Amino acid sequence: MNTDVLVIGTGISGLSYAIKLSKLSPTTKITLICKEDLMEGNTRYAQGGIAAVYNFEKDSFKKHIEDTYIAGDSEGDLDVIDFVVKEGTDRVNELMQWGTAFDTKKTKEFDLVREGGHSENRILHYKDHSGSEIQRALINKVKAIDTIEYLENHILVDLITDHHTKTEHKRCYGAYIISTLDQEIITIASKLTIVTTGGVGQLYEFTTNPRVATGDGLGAAYRAKVKIKNLPYIQFHPTALHPKINGDTFLITEAVRGSGGVLKNLSGEQFMSNYDARKELAPRDIVSRAIAEELLSRKENHVLLDATGIEKDEFLSHFPMIHETCISIGIDPMKEGIPVVPAAHYSCGGIEVDSNGESSLKGLFAIGECSHTGLHGANRLASNSLLEAIVYAHRAAVFSANSLNKPILDNSFYNNIPDWDGQEYSSDLKLDKTQKLFSNLQQIMSEKAGIFKTNKGLKEASIELNLLYTETLDLYQKNKLTPQLCELRNMVSVAYLLINQALEIKENKGVFYNNDYA
Ligand SMILES: Cc1cc2nc3c(=O)[nH]c(=O)nc-3n(C[C@H](O)[C@H](O)[C@H](O)COP(=O)(O)OP(=O)(O)OC[C@H]3O[C@@H](n4cnc5c(N)ncnc54)[C@H](O)[C@@H]3O)c2cc1C
């Protein structure tokens, strides 16, 4: 299959890139692929909203820039922070032109709210499900554009590079893709390839990320020798509902703490004042570490988020989905504490890209959570990730439109890309085998590369992951390729890279915490 541009992933990054490129370059053929349906990915679960400067009387770009830089523990790239914040307002306006709704007050002004680390109210939101509103609008828009086609239930296997074509153009030429329905592997040749595969939360036992978040884009980029940066900067969200529901972890937004929810241990004692003067409103990394410390010292498996002090009407109007979810598992948040644990939430690092979203391999772009732009530094400011995605989607689309106007390689080159070299396989892989290795990996990462790390633990994890890698490689060489095996292969590579990058970090910064440097 040939296309001009292949976009791998259909969250806010992939969809907004495709919409923008189709406007700039109306004859360009764009192919989107996604693992499950168009809706599934981290974007649809975003609750808080999107940060942008709208109230110019009180707020300013300067304040948002400062807040972002401070949250990132002074590790962010100031040039990147500057343009993301300044271009952000126009991009959010575009989201609205494309059909996204954000809550307004009776005065018709936006109902801007504040989250941890922001010095002003600047989060636009749609109730407590901003992400699904954005996805809904973008999907509708994409479906109405003739030049965009999409393939659901298709998974990236590998990026096509000189290694496959036996050439030396030093570019990316598309990707091999497996269908989850019939497990057929197809070749999609493309002039430009855009990876927007989202987060890596599934590396951990508790994560707010959905099951599709297995770091596939990163795994494929790693195999293609593309530069990847800052993987150990994983942000843990302090409050995910415990236990899981049908195997998935549900996020309780920090806005609940912002509205007066307090954290208590199982003896009913508030504990945040022992850790930080800002108590429940301290930054996420501090609250997550405080909860983790309480759990370790008290040998308990969750703490309680007590929201009973919030007026019922206020809770129901701001947090309808949280209320409904708690009730569905027999917890009434208006009468009792909500059981919560910290959970892996956001990857601040990823595929290193320039200011147009292009990676170290020409023709390969990364946008959104799978990328490392320099915006977040060592810690992401709440609600800045959706913003980063739309700003970089725009920039990458403008750059792509210009690139496509110039000759890249002859069409004959793309027509002659070899198909996937399917190995002979000798045994039939059982699903429970990959699941077992998947669980092993989550356990290693949760125990040794979670909120608290030590050099000893990281070294042990590196050895254990090496063994897991050998086992996975063995499965990969002997068995027919399956979507689960693709995911496992990616997760093991990403975990291994994360651990080895973590061993190179010699000081605690932002979300990264190694007890040996405390
Ligand atoms: C619970 C939760 C709440 C959040 N709240 C906020 C918030 O309030 N504000 C904020 O700014 N950020 C928030 N975030 C973070 C933010 O939602 C994400 O960073 C952002 O949505 C990522 O968008 P994306 O387009 O990069 O990736 P995603 O939306 O994750 O999309 C990834 C896409 O890639 C596809 N994909 C993955 N692997 C493959 C593969 N191998 N082959 C093909 N397709 C693949 C998936 O199917 C999906 O379509 C939250 C995240 C979570 C999980």
The ligand as an ORCA input file, in Angstrom:
! r2SCAN-3c Opt
* xyz 0 1
  C      -6.231      9.521     32.688
  C      -5.470     10.597     31.995
  C      -5.781     11.928     32.240
  C      -5.059     12.942     31.604
  N      -5.432     14.264     31.787
  C      -4.798     15.227     31.073
  C      -5.259     16.569     31.127
  O      -6.228     16.887     31.789
  N      -4.585     17.490     30.387
  C      -3.493     17.189     29.614
  O      -2.930     18.076     28.970
  N      -3.079     15.910     29.530
  C      -3.707     14.931     30.228
  N      -3.272     13.644     30.125
  C      -2.187     13.333     29.179
  C      -2.728     13.421     27.768
  O      -4.026     12.915     27.721
  C      -1.853     12.648     26.800
  O      -0.515     12.996     26.968
  C      -2.250     12.958     25.354
  O      -3.625     12.752     25.189
  C      -1.473     12.079     24.406
  O      -2.001     12.253     23.130
  P      -1.307     11.518     21.914
  O      -2.053     11.913     20.702
  O       0.144     11.775     21.957
  O      -1.505      9.961     22.240
  P      -2.815      9.099     22.570
  O      -4.005      9.929     22.764
  O      -2.432      8.182     23.654
  O      -3.034      8.272     21.241
  C      -2.158      7.226     20.907
  C      -2.649      6.584     19.641
  O      -1.660      5.697     19.162
  C      -2.260      4.459     18.830
  N      -1.233      3.436     18.938
  C      -0.464      3.089     19.993
  N       0.377      2.103     19.657
  C       0.126      1.820     18.354
  C       0.645      0.889     17.434
  N       1.625      0.039     17.735
  N       0.148      0.873     16.189
  C      -0.854      1.702     15.828
  N      -1.379      2.617     16.659
  C      -0.893      2.665     17.894
  C      -3.396      4.306     19.793
  O      -4.307      3.383     19.294
  C      -3.914      5.736     19.805
  O      -4.722      5.941     18.684
  C      -3.987     12.617     30.749
  C      -3.676     11.276     30.518
  C      -4.409     10.275     31.127
  C      -4.069      8.853     30.840
*
